[in-house]
Every structure is written in structure tokens, then in C-alpha cells.
Amino acid sequence: QVQLVESGGGLVQAGASLRLSCAASGRTFSSYAMAWFRQAPGKEREFVAAIDVYWGTYYADSVKGRFTISRDNAKNTVDLQMNNLEPEDTAVYYCAGTVSSRNLQRMFAYDYWGRGTQVTVSS
């Protein structure tokens, strides 16, 4: 079992930056691909970014060039650096983990989920 706990959300103005962090329990963190998803009010949960076990990174088109995902296997953490935030980025952000290496942009690939952290961007 892996437990994931997100932190770092908050209320910021458009153009600001935030850094989200996800702390994972367990001894095999380096074996998991990790991702961030988000869900805005009234919308479906959507893919934001993923990082696989080989440090390959994947991004949704809407965040490319603004968001950066990274991992620290020694600390069992995965971070999401979010720059130049837009009101459209307002959502609950969820951390997710999987032992799979496929379909990393799809929710069904992930076995473990955190409870989420709220990000609100005002205009």
C-alpha cells in the first residue's frame, strides 16, 4: 500500500507561482510512476503532468511551458512547480501513483490517489 499526501495549495493571483508537493509512504517509491491530476468545479478530473521511473516527463498541452513535475526518490516526494498561473488553473489537484509504465495520462492507470489540495487563482 502507498499513501499519498498533497500540500502546497492556496489562493494566488493570476501570474503568480505555486509549488505543490506530494509525500508518499512506502519503501518502493522509485518503482512508481507519479502524476498530478486536477478537477475543477463541475468538470471531470483531468491529467496535468506525469513522471515515470526513468524520469521521463509528460504534460497536458494546457500546462506545457508553465508547469514542471519533478521527483526526489530519496525523500519520496513528487513536486509540481506551477508558474504563470491562470484562473483556468483553479481546481483541486490530486497526486497519483502507479507501478504501470503505460497510459500515464489516463486515470485508470493509477492505483493510488491522494485526497487533493485546493488551488485557486484569482483574476
Disulfide bonds with the S-S distance in Angstrom:
Cys22-Cys95 2.12
